[in-house]
C-alpha cells in the first residue's frame, strides 16, 4: 500500500484526503497514518494538514521498492518487482525467479551486486549505492534465434532513458555499449533459457554507472558516469523509470515484426560508428572497413576496402574504432 500512496501523492499537486485514501485502499485511518509515517521515516517530506489531508513536498534520492514502484507508469514492465539491497547478480536472480514461474515483465533491481558479470565472463563491479544493477525477464513467443536482437532493443531503451532522465546526449557502440561523450556508461548482458524451438525466458541485465565519482586509471579513458558528465547527482530511480518505459515501448515494436525494422532508424541515429572507419576483431582474421549501419536483424554492416559488404555478428567478434575504443 505504501507504494500506491506514494504514487498518488507524487502525482497530485493538491492535498489528498485521508478519507479518500482509506476508501481507496479499504483500510482504517490508522493504517494510512502508519504508512505515511513509514514514508516520512524513509525521507519523504509529507505535510499533513487537518481537514485537507496529505501532500508530498519533497522526496529523497533513494533506491527502494516503494520508490521504483511509485514511479513506474508501465503496463507490464516491472509490475512484478523485486528489490534487493545486496545480491550476487540480478541476472542470476531473474533466471531463478523465471524458473520458479515469475511472469513476463518481471524486474529485478539491486542497490549493490557482489558478482555482476559482463560479456565473456568478465566481472562487473558496482560500488554500493552508486550504480544501477537491474535485470528484466521477458518471455517472447519467438524463435530462440531471434532473442539476441533484444540486446539492441534494450540498448536503445537505455540510451533514450538516460537522455530523458539526465538531458545528456547518448550514443551506442554496437551492439550494446551506451556512451556519453565517447565513454562507456552502461553495459548490457542478455542470457536465455530455451529449448530448440521454445524460449522459457530471456534475461536482459543492465548495469549503469550513475553516481560513480572516480574510476581506476586504466579505465578513465573509456569509462564514465552520469554524475561526472552531468556535474551533479542523478536520481537512479528516475533513470530506471525512463529505461523501463522506453523498453516497454520498443519491445512492443520489436514484437510487431519480430525484428528491428521499426527501430532501425532510431538505433542508427545513435550508432557512433556509422559512416566511420572501424576495425573488426574477428578470431578468423582482423579487417577494417566503413560502418554502414545495421541490418533488420541487428548485424553490423561493414564495407571493406574492396567495396564488399560484410555482416558482423555479435558474440566473439569485437568492433573498435581505428584509433581506439570508439
C-alpha positions as CSV (number, residue, x, y, z in Angstrom):
1,X,0.0,0.0,0.0
2,X,2.9,2.4,0.7
3,X,3.9,2.4,-3.0
4,X,0.3,3.1,-4.1
5,X,0.0,6.0,-1.6
6,X,3.4,7.4,-2.7
7,X,2.2,7.2,-6.3
8,X,-1.0,9.2,-5.5
9,X,0.9,11.8,-3.6
10,X,3.6,12.1,-6.3
11,X,1.0,12.6,-9.0
12,X,-1.1,15.1,-7.1
13,X,-0.4,18.8,-6.8
14,X,-3.1,19.2,-4.2
15,X,-3.8,17.7,-0.8
16,X,-5.1,14.1,-0.8
17,X,-7.5,13.5,2.0
18,X,-7.0,10.7,4.5
19,X,-10.6,9.7,4.0
20,X,-10.0,9.2,0.2
21,X,-7.0,7.1,1.0
22,X,-9.0,5.0,3.4
23,X,-11.8,4.4,0.9
24,X,-9.4,3.7,-2.0
25,X,-7.5,1.0,-0.1
26,X,-10.2,-0.2,2.2
27,X,-8.2,0.4,5.3
28,X,-8.5,2.4,8.5
29,X,-7.2,5.9,9.1
30,X,-4.7,4.4,11.5
31,X,-3.3,2.2,8.7
32,X,-3.0,5.2,6.4
33,X,-1.3,7.2,9.2
34,X,1.2,4.3,9.8
35,X,2.0,4.1,6.1
36,X,2.5,7.9,5.9
37,X,4.8,7.8,8.9
38,X,6.9,5.0,7.4
39,X,7.4,7.1,4.3
40,X,8.4,10.0,6.4
41,X,11.0,7.8,8.1
42,X,12.4,6.9,4.7
43,X,13.0,10.5,4.0
44,X,9.8,11.7,2.2
45,X,8.7,15.1,3.3
46,X,4.9,14.8,3.6
47,X,2.9,17.6,5.1
48,X,-0.3,16.8,6.9
49,X,-3.0,19.4,7.3
50,X,-6.2,18.9,9.3
51,X,-9.3,18.8,7.1
52,X,-7.2,18.8,3.9
53,X,-5.1,15.6,4.1
54,X,-1.5,14.9,2.9
55,X,0.7,16.5,0.3
56,X,4.2,15.4,-0.8
57,X,6.6,18.4,-0.6
58,X,9.9,16.7,-1.4
59,X,11.3,13.2,-1.7
60,X,14.8,11.8,-1.1
61,X,17.2,10.4,-3.7
62,X,16.9,6.8,-2.6
63,X,16.5,3.5,-4.3
64,X,13.8,1.2,-2.8
65,X,11.0,-1.0,-4.0
66,X,8.4,1.7,-3.0
67,X,10.3,4.5,-4.8
68,X,10.6,2.5,-8.0
69,X,7.1,1.1,-8.0
70,X,5.6,4.5,-7.3
71,X,7.3,5.9,-10.4
72,X,6.5,3.2,-13.0
73,X,3.7,4.1,-15.4
74,X,4.3,1.0,-17.5
75,X,1.6,-1.5,-18.5
76,X,3.5,-4.7,-17.8
77,X,7.2,-4.0,-17.3
78,X,8.0,-4.0,-13.6
79,X,4.5,-4.8,-12.5
80,X,6.2,-7.6,-10.7
81,X,9.2,-6.0,-9.0
82,X,11.9,-7.5,-6.8
83,X,14.3,-5.2,-4.9
84,X,17.5,-6.3,-3.0
85,X,19.8,-4.2,-1.0
86,X,22.6,-6.6,-1.8
87,X,22.7,-9.6,-4.2
88,X,25.3,-11.6,-6.1
89,X,23.7,-11.0,-9.5
90,X,20.4,-9.6,-10.7
91,X,20.6,-11.8,-13.8
92,X,21.0,-14.9,-11.7
93,X,18.1,-13.8,-9.5
94,X,15.9,-13.1,-12.6
95,X,16.8,-16.5,-14.0
96,X,15.9,-18.3,-10.8
97,X,12.7,-16.4,-10.5
98,X,11.8,-17.2,-14.1
99,X,12.4,-20.9,-13.3
100,X,10.0,-20.5,-10.3
101,X,7.3,-19.1,-12.6
102,X,7.8,-15.4,-12.4
103,X,5.8,-13.6,-15.0
104,X,6.7,-11.8,-18.2
105,X,8.0,-8.3,-17.5
106,X,9.4,-9.1,-14.0
107,X,12.0,-6.5,-13.0
108,X,14.8,-7.2,-10.5
109,X,16.8,-4.3,-9.1
110,X,19.7,-4.3,-6.6
111,X,21.4,-1.5,-4.7
112,X,24.6,-3.5,-4.9
113,X,25.8,-6.5,-6.8
114,X,28.7,-8.7,-5.5
115,X,29.2,-10.9,-8.6
116,X,27.9,-8.9,-11.5
117,X,29.0,-10.2,-14.9
118,X,29.8,-8.7,-18.3
119,X,30.3,-10.2,-21.7
120,X,32.6,-13.2,-22.0
121,X,32.5,-13.8,-18.3
122,X,34.1,-10.5,-17.2
123,X,33.4,-9.3,-13.7
124,X,31.3,-6.1,-13.5
125,X,31.9,-4.4,-10.2
126,X,29.3,-2.0,-8.8
127,X,30.1,0.3,-5.8
128,X,27.4,0.4,-3.2
129,X,24.7,3.0,-3.8
130,X,26.2,4.5,-7.0
131,X,25.1,2.3,-9.9
132,X,22.0,0.7,-11.3
133,X,22.0,-3.0,-11.4
134,X,18.8,-4.4,-12.9
135,X,17.5,-7.3,-14.9
136,X,14.3,-7.7,-17.0
137,X,12.7,-11.1,-17.5
138,X,10.7,-11.4,-20.7
139,X,9.1,-14.4,-22.3
140,X,8.7,-13.6,-26.1
141,X,6.9,-16.1,-28.2
142,X,9.5,-16.1,-31.0
143,X,12.2,-18.4,-32.3
144,X,15.2,-18.6,-29.9
145,X,17.5,-17.4,-32.7
146,X,15.8,-14.0,-32.7
147,X,16.3,-13.3,-29.0
148,X,19.8,-11.8,-29.4
149,X,18.1,-8.7,-31.0
150,X,16.6,-7.9,-27.6
151,X,20.0,-6.7,-26.6
152,X,19.9,-4.0,-29.2
153,X,16.3,-3.2,-28.2
154,X,17.5,-2.7,-24.6
155,X,20.5,-0.6,-25.7
156,X,18.1,1.8,-27.5
157,X,15.8,1.9,-24.4
158,X,18.8,2.7,-22.1
159,X,20.1,5.4,-24.4
160,X,16.8,7.1,-24.6
161,X,16.1,6.7,-20.9
162,X,19.4,8.4,-20.0
163,X,18.6,11.2,-22.4
164,X,15.2,11.8,-20.8
165,X,16.3,11.5,-17.2
166,X,19.6,13.4,-17.4
167,X,19.3,15.6,-20.5
168,X,22.6,14.1,-21.8
169,X,23.3,13.1,-25.4
170,X,24.0,9.4,-25.8
171,X,25.5,7.1,-28.4
172,X,25.6,3.4,-28.9
173,X,28.7,1.4,-29.7
174,X,27.4,-1.7,-31.5
175,X,25.9,-3.8,-30.3
176,X,25.1,-2.7,-26.7
177,X,27.5,-0.3,-25.0
178,X,26.0,3.1,-24.1
179,X,28.3,6.1,-24.4
180,X,28.2,9.6,-23.2
181,X,30.9,11.9,-24.7
182,X,32.6,8.8,-26.2
183,X,32.9,7.0,-22.9
184,X,31.0,3.9,-21.7
185,X,28.4,4.4,-19.0
186,X,26.4,1.2,-19.4
187,X,26.8,-2.4,-20.3
188,X,24.1,-5.0,-21.2
189,X,24.2,-8.7,-20.8
190,X,21.5,-10.9,-22.3
191,X,21.0,-14.5,-21.3
192,X,18.4,-17.1,-22.3
193,X,16.8,-20.3,-21.1
194,X,15.4,-22.1,-24.0
195,X,14.8,-25.4,-25.8
196,X,15.4,-25.9,-29.5
197,X,12.2,-24.2,-30.6
198,X,10.9,-22.6,-27.4
199,X,12.0,-19.8,-25.1
200,X,11.4,-20.2,-21.4
201,X,12.8,-16.8,-20.6
202,X,15.2,-14.1,-21.7
203,X,17.1,-12.2,-19.0
204,X,18.4,-8.7,-20.0
205,X,20.8,-7.3,-17.4
206,X,21.6,-3.6,-17.4
207,X,24.5,-2.0,-15.4
208,X,24.7,1.8,-15.4
209,X,27.4,3.9,-13.9
210,X,25.2,6.6,-12.3
211,X,26.8,8.4,-9.3
212,X,30.3,6.8,-9.5
213,X,32.7,9.7,-8.9
214,X,36.0,8.1,-9.9
215,X,37.4,5.2,-11.9
216,X,40.8,3.3,-11.9
217,X,43.4,5.0,-14.0
218,X,43.3,2.2,-16.6
219,X,39.6,2.8,-17.2
220,X,39.5,6.6,-17.2
221,X,40.0,7.0,-20.9
222,X,36.9,4.8,-21.8
223,X,34.6,4.7,-18.8
224,X,32.5,7.5,-17.2
225,X,29.3,8.0,-15.2
226,X,26.3,10.2,-15.3
227,X,27.3,12.3,-12.4
228,X,30.7,13.0,-14.0
229,X,29.0,14.0,-17.3
230,X,26.1,15.9,-15.7
231,X,28.1,17.6,-12.9
232,X,25.5,16.7,-10.3
233,X,24.0,13.7,-8.6
234,X,21.5,11.8,-10.7
235,X,18.3,10.0,-9.4
236,X,18.8,6.3,-10.0
237,X,15.1,5.7,-9.6
238,X,14.2,8.2,-12.3
239,X,16.7,6.5,-14.7
240,X,15.1,3.2,-14.0
241,X,11.7,4.7,-14.6
242,X,12.7,6.1,-18.0
243,X,14.5,3.0,-19.2
244,X,11.6,0.7,-18.2
245,X,9.1,2.9,-20.0
246,X,11.2,3.0,-23.2
247,X,11.9,-0.7,-23.1
248,X,8.2,-1.5,-22.9
249,X,7.5,0.7,-26.0
250,X,10.5,-0.6,-28.0
251,X,9.8,-4.2,-27.0
252,X,6.3,-4.0,-28.3
253,X,7.5,-2.5,-31.6
254,X,10.1,-5.4,-31.9
255,X,7.3,-8.0,-31.3
256,X,5.2,-6.5,-34.1
257,X,7.7,-7.6,-36.7
258,X,10.0,-9.9,-34.7
259,X,12.9,-7.9,-35.9
260,X,14.4,-4.4,-35.7
261,X,12.9,-2.9,-38.8
262,X,10.7,-0.5,-36.8
263,X,13.6,0.5,-34.6
264,X,16.5,0.5,-37.0
265,X,16.4,4.2,-37.8
266,X,16.3,5.2,-34.1
267,X,19.2,2.9,-33.4
268,X,21.3,4.1,-36.3
269,X,20.8,7.7,-35.2
270,X,22.8,6.9,-32.1
271,X,25.2,4.4,-33.7
272,X,28.6,6.1,-33.0
273,X,30.5,4.2,-35.7
274,X,28.1,4.8,-38.6
275,X,30.0,6.3,-41.5
276,X,33.3,5.9,-39.7
277,X,36.3,3.6,-40.2
278,X,36.2,0.5,-37.8
279,X,38.4,-2.4,-37.1
280,X,36.7,-5.8,-36.8
281,X,38.5,-8.1,-34.4
282,X,37.5,-11.5,-35.8
283,X,39.2,-14.6,-34.5
284,X,39.4,-15.7,-38.1
285,X,41.3,-12.5,-39.1
286,X,41.1,-8.8,-38.4
287,X,40.0,-6.4,-41.1
288,X,39.0,-2.8,-41.4
289,X,36.2,-1.0,-43.2
290,X,33.5,1.6,-43.0
291,X,30.5,1.0,-40.7
292,X,27.3,1.4,-42.8
293,X,24.7,0.7,-40.1
294,X,22.8,-2.4,-39.0
295,X,20.5,-4.9,-40.7
296,X,16.9,-5.5,-39.7
297,X,18.2,-8.4,-37.6
298,X,20.9,-6.4,-35.8
299,X,24.1,-7.3,-37.6
300,X,26.6,-4.5,-38.2
301,X,27.3,-3.9,-41.9
302,X,30.9,-3.1,-42.7
303,X,32.1,-2.1,-46.2
304,X,35.6,-3.4,-46.7
305,X,38.3,-1.8,-48.7
306,X,37.4,-3.9,-51.8
307,X,33.9,-2.5,-51.8
308,X,32.2,-5.6,-50.4
309,X,29.8,-5.5,-47.5
310,X,30.4,-7.8,-44.6
311,X,27.7,-8.5,-41.9
312,X,29.3,-8.7,-38.5
313,X,27.6,-10.9,-35.9
314,X,27.8,-10.2,-32.2
315,X,29.5,-12.8,-30.0
316,X,33.2,-13.4,-30.2
317,X,33.7,-10.6,-32.6
318,X,34.6,-7.1,-31.4
319,X,34.4,-3.9,-33.3
320,X,36.6,-0.9,-32.4
321,X,37.4,2.4,-33.8
322,X,40.6,2.6,-35.9
323,X,42.4,4.6,-33.2
324,X,40.8,3.4,-30.1
325,X,37.7,2.2,-28.2
326,X,35.2,4.1,-30.4
